[in-house]
Amino acid sequence: MARTMPAAVFQGKGRIGIREVPRPTPALGQALVKVTLTTICGTDLYILNGEHPVREGLVLGHEPVGVIEALGPGVVGYQPGDRVIVGAISPCGQCYACLSGDASQCGYSGGGYEAVGGWRFGNTIDGCQAEYVLVPDAQANLALIPDGLDDEEVLLCPDIMSTGFSAAERGRVRLGDSVAVFAQGPIGLCATAGARLAGASLVIGVDRDERRLELARGMGADVVLNHEEQDVVAEIKRLTGGGVDVAIESLAEQATFENALRSVRPGGTLSSLGVYSGHLPRDAFAAELGDHRLVTSLCPGGTERMRRLMSIVAARGLPFRELVTHSFPLTEIEAAYELFASQRDGVMKVAIRP
């Protein structure tokens, strides 16, 4: 059995490439998963561009689909050969955050607690853009893939679906609510689907790309607006009689954030998904007098979350698979990153096949 494996390794700002790295061995509570499919996330681009610091030599990636290769002591209910996914956020299940119902903020890193949320893969530990990935706290994070679902169908569950749906959940979308989703990239499209599934009676999708707006209709948008062709804030207020109950922002750009905030009715909610570093415009926030509610969310993970997401996929009521537009072998990871970063050729999500 080989002692090394190929992996996509961060080699410093702007540099990623394939290296042979030690193949992990699972210890107590861990699982070794042979990765059959993974993808590239916008967060990986933040790392590559130097916007989110990680150590050089780290294996990137946090969206694994695969097959259990080996189990460490203490992991029960699974066996080698089982097809599984693991959430991008991998809570330990036993720290204060996990036991308080805030598992996405699990800060356990094996040697202590850190303020990193539960995001470990490709951040504080080696990730899954590799032949194998070592899963910590496997009992709380492995999720069996149901028979009848293939790898491509569940690829979005570990991060994109979970993140997008969380915007509607954290925004407390209720039956009969009006919801506007700003930016219809993969996460925004899943937020659109989440708003529809949560019971919104009016879902408005906002983007400038006509193909993405058409996908938004397939994900449940009743109305789509091109922000390059009209004043979307004015149109949203016209359609809703003063503003939406919940606006979801999924791009993390200042202009998008402000437009989302301005589209919310007094007493409404802005649910922000992007990694945002701008400022809050006081005029759009009604000078803090509008009883607005601002919430953020980090992709929920864990076994039960993944099971629920796969049950939605299995119902086959929404075209999640259409969001995976390109595929590359792991050996061509640099080309895959270049395509994803350039956002050309209609790319949405890129599948990576180790």
LUMVO-308912 format. One line per field, with one value per residue (C-alpha): residue in three letters; chain; z, x, y. Coordinates in nm, 3 decimals. Example, Ala and Ser with C-alpha at 12.3 -4.5 7.8 and 13.67 -1.06 7.14 Angstrom:
! residues 2
code <- (Ala; Ser)
unit <- (A; A)
pz <- (0.780; 0.714)
px <- (1.230; 1.367)
py <- (-0.450; -0.106)
***
This chain:
! residues 354
code <- (Met; Ala; Arg; Thr; Met; Pro; Ala; Ala; Val; Phe; Gln; Gly; Lys; Gly; Arg; Ile; Gly; Ile; Arg; Glu; Val; Pro; Arg; Pro; Thr; Pro; Ala; Leu; Gly; Gln; Ala; Leu; Val; Lys; Val; Thr; Leu; Thr; Thr; Ile; Cys; Gly; Thr; Asp; Leu; Tyr; Ile; Leu; Asn; Gly; Glu; His; Pro; Val; Arg; Glu; Gly; Leu; Val; Leu; Gly; His; Glu; Pro; Val; Gly; Val; Ile; Glu; Ala; Leu; Gly; Pro; Gly; Val; Val; Gly; Tyr; Gln; Pro; Gly; Asp; Arg; Val; Ile; Val; Gly; Ala; Ile; Ser; Pro; Cys; Gly; Gln; Cys; Tyr; Ala; Cys; Leu; Ser; Gly; Asp; Ala; Ser; Gln; Cys; Gly; Tyr; Ser; Gly; Gly; Gly; Tyr; Glu; Ala; Val; Gly; Gly; Trp; Arg; Phe; Gly; Asn; Thr; Ile; Asp; Gly; Cys; Gln; Ala; Glu; Tyr; Val; Leu; Val; Pro; Asp; Ala; Gln; Ala; Asn; Leu; Ala; Leu; Ile; Pro; Asp; Gly; Leu; Asp; Asp; Glu; Glu; Val; Leu; Leu; Cys; Pro; Asp; Ile; Met; Ser; Thr; Gly; Phe; Ser; Ala; Ala; Glu; Arg; Gly; Arg; Val; Arg; Leu; Gly; Asp; Ser; Val; Ala; Val; Phe; Ala; Gln; Gly; Pro; Ile; Gly; Leu; Cys; Ala; Thr; Ala; Gly; Ala; Arg; Leu; Ala; Gly; Ala; Ser; Leu; Val; Ile; Gly; Val; Asp; Arg; Asp; Glu; Arg; Arg; Leu; Glu; Leu; Ala; Arg; Gly; Met; Gly; Ala; Asp; Val; Val; Leu; Asn; His; Glu; Glu; Gln; Asp; Val; Val; Ala; Glu; Ile; Lys; Arg; Leu; Thr; Gly; Gly; Gly; Val; Asp; Val; Ala; Ile; Glu; Ser; Leu; Ala; Glu; Gln; Ala; Thr; Phe; Glu; Asn; Ala; Leu; Arg; Ser; Val; Arg; Pro; Gly; Gly; Thr; Leu; Ser; Ser; Leu; Gly; Val; Tyr; Ser; Gly; His; Leu; Pro; Arg; Asp; Ala; Phe; Ala; Ala; Glu; Leu; Gly; Asp; His; Arg; Leu; Val; Thr; Ser; Leu; Cys; Pro; Gly; Gly; Thr; Glu; Arg; Met; Arg; Arg; Leu; Met; Ser; Ile; Val; Ala; Ala; Arg; Gly; Leu; Pro; Phe; Arg; Glu; Leu; Val; Thr; His; Ser; Phe; Pro; Leu; Thr; Glu; Ile; Glu; Ala; Ala; Tyr; Glu; Leu; Phe; Ala; Ser; Gln; Arg; Asp; Gly; Val; Met; Lys; Val; Ala; Ile; Arg; Pro)
unit <- (A; A; A; A; A; A; A; A; A; A; A; A; A; A; A; A; A; A; A; A; A; A; A; A; A; A; A; A; A; A; A; A; A; A; A; A; A; A; A; A; A; A; A; A; A; A; A; A; A; A; A; A; A; A; A; A; A; A; A; A; A; A; A; A; A; A; A; A; A; A; A; A; A; A; A; A; A; A; A; A; A; A; A; A; A; A; A; A; A; A; A; A; A; A; A; A; A; A; A; A; A; A; A; A; A; A; A; A; A; A; A; A; A; A; A; A; A; A; A; A; A; A; A; A; A; A; A; A; A; A; A; A; A; A; A; A; A; A; A; A; A; A; A; A; A; A; A; A; A; A; A; A; A; A; A; A; A; A; A; A; A; A; A; A; A; A; A; A; A; A; A; A; A; A; A; A; A; A; A; A; A; A; A; A; A; A; A; A; A; A; A; A; A; A; A; A; A; A; A; A; A; A; A; A; A; A; A; A; A; A; A; A; A; A; A; A; A; A; A; A; A; A; A; A; A; A; A; A; A; A; A; A; A; A; A; A; A; A; A; A; A; A; A; A; A; A; A; A; A; A; A; A; A; A; A; A; A; A; A; A; A; A; A; A; A; A; A; A; A; A; A; A; A; A; A; A; A; A; A; A; A; A; A; A; A; A; A; A; A; A; A; A; A; A; A; A; A; A; A; A; A; A; A; A; A; A; A; A; A; A; A; A; A; A; A; A; A; A; A; A; A; A; A; A; A; A; A; A; A; A; A; A; A; A; A; A; A; A; A; A; A; A; A; A; A; A; A; A; A; A; A; A; A; A)
pz <- (0.000; -0.104; 0.179; -0.018; -0.228; -0.478; -0.340; -0.437; -0.207; -0.131; -0.213; -0.125; -0.258; -0.613; -0.629; -0.605; -0.750; -0.715; -0.468; -0.317; 0.053; 0.329; 0.318; 0.652; 0.890; 1.098; 1.475; 1.750; 1.627; 1.275; 0.930; 0.613; 0.307; -0.051; -0.237; -0.552; -0.620; -0.479; -0.603; -0.572; -0.353; -0.363; -0.022; -0.184; -0.412; -0.106; 0.023; -0.310; -0.342; 0.006; 0.145; 0.400; 0.552; 0.587; 0.621; 0.313; 0.237; 0.333; 0.119; 0.011; -0.036; 0.197; -0.004; -0.003; -0.161; -0.132; 0.001; 0.347; 0.320; 0.688; 1.030; 1.352; 1.686; 1.825; 1.497; 1.478; 1.231; 0.926; 0.740; 0.466; 0.126; 0.244; 0.019; 0.225; 0.220; 0.491; 0.553; 0.486; 0.851; 1.071; 1.429; 1.711; 1.869; 2.224; 2.277; 2.421; 2.076; 1.958; 2.277; 2.266; 1.918; 1.741; 1.580; 1.292; 1.549; 1.686; 1.759; 1.853; 1.654; 1.828; 2.055; 2.194; 2.098; 1.831; 1.697; 1.346; 1.343; 1.253; 0.924; 0.945; 0.609; 0.392; 0.666; 0.984; 0.868; 0.531; 0.300; 0.033; -0.300; -0.272; -0.319; 0.047; 0.329; 0.703; 0.870; 1.234; 1.474; 1.215; 1.420; 1.408; 1.045; 0.817; 0.624; 0.418; 0.057; -0.016; -0.291; -0.611; -0.569; -0.761; -0.663; -0.881; -0.727; -0.371; -0.449; -0.347; -0.011; 0.195; 0.140; -0.133; -0.053; 0.322; 0.304; 0.069; 0.265; 0.590; 0.462; 0.455; 0.787; 0.969; 0.806; 0.953; 0.626; 0.710; 0.516; 0.289; 0.315; 0.027; -0.027; -0.259; -0.325; -0.452; -0.675; -0.836; -0.821; -0.686; -0.326; -0.425; -0.633; -0.335; -0.121; -0.375; -0.346; 0.033; 0.040; -0.177; 0.035; 0.353; 0.231; 0.077; -0.147; -0.353; -0.435; -0.638; -0.793; -0.876; -1.102; -1.432; -1.605; -1.805; -1.778; -1.400; -1.389; -1.588; -1.343; -1.063; -1.211; -1.201; -0.836; -0.745; -0.824; -0.923; -1.056; -1.185; -1.214; -1.405; -1.202; -1.510; -1.682; -1.405; -1.057; -0.870; -0.531; -0.672; -0.854; -0.543; -0.340; -0.612; -0.625; -0.247; -0.148; 0.043; 0.070; 0.117; 0.449; 0.397; 0.165; 0.114; 0.001; -0.137; -0.315; -0.042; -0.254; -0.108; -0.378; -0.356; 0.023; 0.018; -0.243; -0.042; 0.272; 0.094; -0.039; 0.309; 0.461; 0.804; 1.058; 0.795; 0.787; 0.588; 0.580; 0.465; 0.332; 0.176; 0.341; 0.386; 0.486; 0.389; 0.604; 0.700; 0.521; 0.788; 0.541; 0.408; 0.767; 0.839; 1.073; 1.299; 1.347; 1.112; 1.345; 1.088; 1.173; 1.030; 1.048; 0.916; 0.887; 0.846; 0.655; 0.895; 0.896; 1.067; 0.987; 1.034; 0.832; 0.540; 0.564; 0.540; 0.241; 0.057; 0.119; -0.063; -0.354; -0.361; -0.407; -0.739; -0.736; -0.804; -1.062; -0.827; -1.062; -1.331; -1.114; -1.173; -1.515; -1.559; -1.462; -1.426; -1.304; -0.995; -1.209; -1.386; -1.068; -1.180; -1.495; -1.287; -1.049; -1.342; -1.503; -1.178; -1.091; -1.436; -1.431; -1.805; -2.024; -1.811; -1.517; -1.199; -1.004; -1.107; -1.022; -0.934; -0.977; -0.785)
px <- (0.000; 0.140; 0.261; 0.206; -0.073; -0.119; -0.279; -0.345; -0.116; -0.112; 0.241; 0.215; 0.011; -0.106; 0.047; -0.119; 0.005; 0.009; 0.254; 0.304; 0.218; 0.203; -0.108; -0.292; -0.374; -0.692; -0.650; -0.913; -1.244; -1.117; -1.197; -0.990; -1.203; -1.095; -1.214; -1.413; -1.533; -1.478; -1.489; -1.341; -1.505; -1.482; -1.316; -1.033; -0.978; -0.956; -0.678; -0.499; -0.516; -0.375; -0.699; -0.738; -0.406; -0.325; 0.005; 0.207; 0.194; -0.174; -0.395; -0.694; -1.061; -1.356; -1.633; -1.565; -1.760; -1.599; -1.574; -1.457; -1.111; -1.038; -1.183; -1.007; -1.116; -1.443; -1.625; -1.933; -2.216; -1.990; -1.757; -1.493; -1.659; -1.948; -2.016; -2.022; -2.014; -1.876; -1.984; -1.744; -1.794; -1.703; -1.827; -1.686; -2.028; -1.908; -1.777; -1.977; -2.082; -2.197; -2.387; -2.550; -2.687; -2.429; -2.231; -2.112; -1.911; -1.736; -1.383; -1.222; -0.906; -0.766; -0.528; -0.757; -1.022; -0.978; -1.208; -1.226; -1.580; -1.605; -1.420; -1.118; -1.075; -0.841; -0.812; -0.657; -0.616; -0.550; -0.849; -0.997; -0.849; -0.646; -0.666; -0.762; -0.889; -0.868; -1.203; -1.189; -1.474; -1.602; -1.898; -2.046; -1.959; -1.983; -2.312; -2.407; -2.509; -2.845; -2.866; -2.982; -2.789; -2.465; -2.162; -2.255; -2.601; -2.469; -2.157; -2.321; -2.450; -2.127; -2.113; -2.312; -2.657; -2.602; -2.479; -2.752; -3.032; -2.893; -2.962; -3.335; -3.320; -3.122; -3.337; -3.643; -3.833; -4.197; -4.499; -4.615; -4.299; -4.152; -3.780; -3.521; -3.197; -2.913; -2.657; -2.752; -2.424; -2.432; -2.488; -2.745; -2.933; -2.945; -3.066; -3.342; -3.438; -3.420; -3.655; -3.905; -3.887; -3.927; -4.267; -4.205; -4.493; -4.283; -3.917; -3.725; -3.388; -3.141; -2.836; -2.701; -2.632; -2.935; -2.840; -2.820; -3.152; -3.306; -3.158; -3.310; -3.654; -3.581; -3.484; -3.813; -3.788; -4.121; -3.960; -3.606; -3.447; -3.136; -2.965; -2.787; -3.119; -3.329; -3.337; -3.391; -3.450; -3.731; -3.881; -3.866; -4.042; -4.306; -4.365; -4.390; -4.554; -4.255; -3.987; -3.930; -3.961; -3.619; -3.333; -3.048; -2.706; -2.472; -2.194; -2.022; -1.976; -2.051; -2.301; -2.488; -2.499; -2.637; -2.901; -3.011; -3.039; -3.234; -3.481; -3.588; -3.910; -3.899; -3.880; -3.745; -3.432; -3.109; -2.946; -2.586; -2.389; -2.079; -1.742; -1.804; -1.558; -1.731; -1.925; -2.290; -2.453; -2.651; -2.900; -2.993; -3.016; -3.266; -3.007; -3.060; -3.425; -3.592; -3.609; -3.407; -3.247; -2.906; -2.795; -2.499; -2.447; -2.167; -2.245; -2.404; -2.238; -2.260; -2.418; -2.783; -2.753; -2.602; -2.875; -3.148; -2.987; -2.948; -3.317; -3.399; -3.175; -3.340; -3.680; -3.544; -3.769; -3.493; -3.209; -2.907; -2.702; -2.714; -2.492; -2.194; -2.085; -1.723; -1.506; -1.129; -0.900; -0.698; -0.384; -0.526; -0.607; -0.426; -0.639; -0.951; -0.862; -0.789; -1.125; -1.317; -1.139; -1.200; -1.571; -1.562; -1.730; -2.044; -1.871; -2.073; -1.913; -1.612; -1.598; -1.252; -1.192; -0.896)
py <- (0.000; 0.336; 0.558; 0.879; 1.025; 1.309; 1.624; 1.987; 2.182; 2.555; 2.672; 3.039; 3.329; 3.262; 2.913; 2.574; 2.247; 1.870; 1.720; 1.378; 1.401; 1.138; 0.925; 0.960; 0.677; 0.710; 0.732; 0.719; 0.861; 0.929; 0.788; 0.774; 0.844; 0.781; 1.090; 1.012; 1.367; 1.714; 2.071; 2.421; 2.684; 3.061; 3.036; 2.838; 3.137; 3.366; 3.140; 3.128; 3.508; 3.556; 3.702; 3.424; 3.312; 2.943; 2.760; 2.673; 2.302; 2.274; 2.048; 2.258; 2.166; 2.114; 1.941; 1.565; 1.281; 0.940; 0.587; 0.485; 0.331; 0.269; 0.349; 0.434; 0.288; 0.418; 0.479; 0.256; 0.206; 0.237; 0.005; 0.026; 0.052; 0.269; 0.569; 0.888; 1.265; 1.492; 1.850; 2.135; 2.230; 1.935; 1.989; 1.778; 1.728; 1.779; 2.134; 2.425; 2.551; 2.208; 2.130; 2.474; 2.418; 2.634; 2.352; 2.571; 2.765; 2.456; 2.571; 2.243; 2.179; 1.873; 2.057; 2.324; 2.576; 2.840; 3.111; 2.963; 2.834; 2.468; 2.510; 2.282; 2.105; 2.311; 2.572; 2.433; 2.070; 1.907; 1.911; 1.689; 1.798; 1.482; 1.107; 1.060; 1.281; 1.217; 1.295; 1.409; 1.333; 1.088; 0.968; 1.318; 1.390; 1.086; 1.065; 0.760; 0.833; 0.669; 0.409; 0.571; 0.896; 0.936; 1.144; 1.442; 1.466; 1.500; 1.707; 2.035; 1.908; 1.951; 2.328; 2.503; 2.366; 2.382; 2.740; 2.862; 2.697; 2.839; 3.192; 3.122; 2.937; 3.206; 3.473; 3.297; 3.290; 3.216; 3.096; 3.373; 3.585; 3.783; 3.716; 3.874; 3.686; 3.903; 3.723; 3.394; 3.209; 2.852; 2.964; 3.226; 2.970; 2.736; 3.028; 3.082; 2.715; 2.739; 3.037; 2.853; 2.537; 2.746; 2.866; 3.209; 3.312; 3.554; 3.483; 3.741; 3.650; 3.928; 3.897; 4.031; 3.698; 3.581; 3.212; 3.237; 3.419; 3.136; 2.885; 3.094; 3.033; 2.660; 2.692; 2.855; 3.227; 3.380; 3.699; 3.760; 4.105; 4.209; 4.480; 4.614; 4.684; 4.837; 4.985; 4.660; 4.823; 5.038; 4.740; 4.520; 4.789; 4.823; 4.447; 4.414; 4.740; 4.870; 4.603; 4.232; 4.052; 3.894; 3.988; 3.742; 3.869; 3.604; 3.794; 4.003; 4.313; 4.655; 4.756; 4.425; 4.441; 4.797; 4.714; 4.412; 4.624; 4.897; 4.641; 4.524; 4.658; 4.824; 4.545; 4.304; 4.091; 4.097; 3.753; 3.787; 3.490; 3.642; 3.692; 4.065; 4.336; 4.659; 4.904; 4.932; 5.229; 5.418; 5.561; 5.218; 5.096; 5.375; 5.529; 5.223; 5.322; 5.075; 4.773; 4.581; 4.251; 4.157; 3.794; 3.599; 3.226; 2.975; 2.654; 2.403; 2.062; 1.724; 1.389; 1.482; 1.803; 1.608; 1.341; 1.603; 1.772; 1.443; 1.370; 1.695; 1.592; 1.249; 1.411; 1.546; 1.849; 2.102; 2.103; 2.107; 1.890; 2.159; 2.377; 2.143; 2.264; 2.148; 1.852; 1.809; 1.533; 1.622; 1.633; 1.940; 2.130; 2.446; 2.468; 2.407; 2.692; 2.923; 2.852; 2.891; 3.217; 3.365; 3.277; 3.217; 2.954; 2.968; 2.801; 2.752; 2.467; 2.259; 1.890; 1.754; 1.382; 1.237)
***
